[in-house]
């Protein structure tokens, strides 16, 4: 996988950075999910559809790439900087300097808070 690495602000220069991808599993083949609702506690089996890869550059793991059914997430470090592979809009993605990002989504959890 080759990604464009931003190397300057003035002229928007980029340097191609090439990674080898190493597939790994961060979860078992089937995950048991527990849910509490007005029907009480229930467990359901869920088969994850994501695929996760280590990003390896010059024989060293430097980040991860996760492919989901509807989007891609990635993060890696290079020369002391942290970079994100992030969706800009629709199917358009960019490599962004993490320390200069201003469009970070606020953290949200799918659980309603109890009174």
VMD Tcl script that draws the C-alpha trace (Angstrom):
set ca {
  {0.00 0.00 0.00}
  {1.43 3.38 -0.98}
  {0.03 6.51 0.68}
  {0.91 10.18 0.09}
  {2.67 11.63 3.14}
  {2.26 15.42 3.58}
  {5.71 16.99 3.93}
  {5.00 20.72 3.86}
  {2.34 23.36 4.35}
  {3.45 25.98 1.81}
  {3.35 24.01 -1.41}
  {1.24 21.02 -0.34}
  {4.14 18.71 -1.24}
  {3.80 15.00 -0.64}
  {6.16 12.05 -0.41}
  {4.93 8.54 -1.25}
  {5.30 6.16 1.68}
  {5.02 2.43 0.97}
  {3.79 -0.09 3.55}
  {3.51 -3.85 3.62}
  {0.18 -5.03 5.05}
  {0.10 -7.84 7.61}
  {-3.38 -9.14 8.40}
  {-4.16 -9.79 12.05}
  {-7.29 -10.49 14.05}
  {-8.22 -8.26 16.99}
  {-11.31 -10.30 17.78}
  {-12.55 -13.88 17.72}
  {-14.53 -15.12 14.70}
  {-17.77 -14.72 16.69}
  {-18.29 -12.10 19.40}
  {-20.97 -12.40 22.08}
  {-22.68 -9.05 22.63}
  {-24.70 -8.45 25.80}
  {-27.65 -6.04 25.71}
  {-29.97 -4.82 28.43}
  {-33.36 -3.48 27.39}
  {-36.94 -3.42 28.62}
  {-36.93 -7.18 27.90}
  {-34.04 -7.66 30.32}
  {-30.54 -8.91 29.59}
  {-29.96 -10.79 26.34}
  {-26.88 -12.07 24.56}
  {-26.50 -12.23 20.81}
  {-23.73 -13.65 18.66}
  {-22.20 -11.22 16.18}
  {-19.78 -12.02 13.36}
  {-17.48 -8.99 12.88}
  {-17.01 -7.90 9.27}
  {-13.97 -5.69 9.75}
  {-10.48 -6.55 8.56}
  {-7.42 -5.22 10.37}
  {-3.87 -4.88 9.08}
  {-0.55 -3.79 10.55}
  {1.16 -1.14 8.45}
  {4.82 -2.16 8.20}
  {7.44 0.27 6.88}
  {11.10 -0.74 6.54}
  {10.43 -3.97 8.47}
  {8.93 -2.14 11.47}
  {5.22 -1.97 12.40}
  {4.24 1.71 12.38}
  {0.43 1.69 12.42}
  {-2.84 -0.02 11.65}
  {-5.43 0.02 8.89}
  {-8.99 -1.16 9.50}
  {-11.40 -1.91 6.66}
  {-15.09 -1.83 7.57}
  {-18.13 -2.39 5.40}
  {-18.75 1.35 5.02}
  {-15.43 3.12 5.72}
  {-11.69 2.85 6.36}
  {-9.70 3.93 9.42}
  {-5.94 4.16 9.59}
  {-3.21 5.64 11.73}
  {0.58 5.49 11.54}
  {3.70 7.30 12.68}
  {6.68 8.42 10.61}
  {9.72 10.46 11.72}
  {8.13 11.29 15.08}
  {4.82 12.49 13.59}
  {1.42 10.83 13.84}
  {-0.76 10.63 10.71}
  {-4.35 9.55 10.15}
  {-5.97 8.10 7.07}
  {-9.38 9.72 7.40}
  {-12.54 10.17 5.38}
  {-12.88 13.69 4.05}
  {-16.23 13.24 2.31}
  {-18.05 10.28 0.79}
  {-15.43 7.91 -0.62}
  {-12.65 10.54 -0.51}
  {-9.87 9.91 2.03}
  {-6.74 11.87 2.92}
  {-3.59 11.37 4.97}
  {-3.64 14.10 7.62}
  {-1.09 15.22 10.19}
  {-2.86 14.26 13.41}
  {-1.47 17.27 15.34}
  {-2.89 19.70 12.78}
  {-6.37 18.16 12.49}
  {-9.28 20.41 13.33}
  {-12.12 18.19 12.12}
  {-11.97 15.47 14.78}
  {-15.42 14.07 15.53}
  {-16.46 14.25 19.18}
  {-16.48 10.93 21.00}
  {-19.92 9.34 21.09}
  {-21.09 6.17 22.75}
  {-24.24 4.31 21.70}
  {-25.40 3.94 25.31}
  {-27.98 6.23 26.84}
  {-27.01 7.56 30.23}
  {-29.21 6.47 33.11}
  {-30.56 9.14 35.47}
}
mol new
graphics top color blue
foreach p $ca { graphics top sphere $p radius 0.5 }
foreach p [lrange $ca 0 end-1] q [lrange $ca 1 end] { graphics top cylinder $p $q radius 0.2 }
display resetview
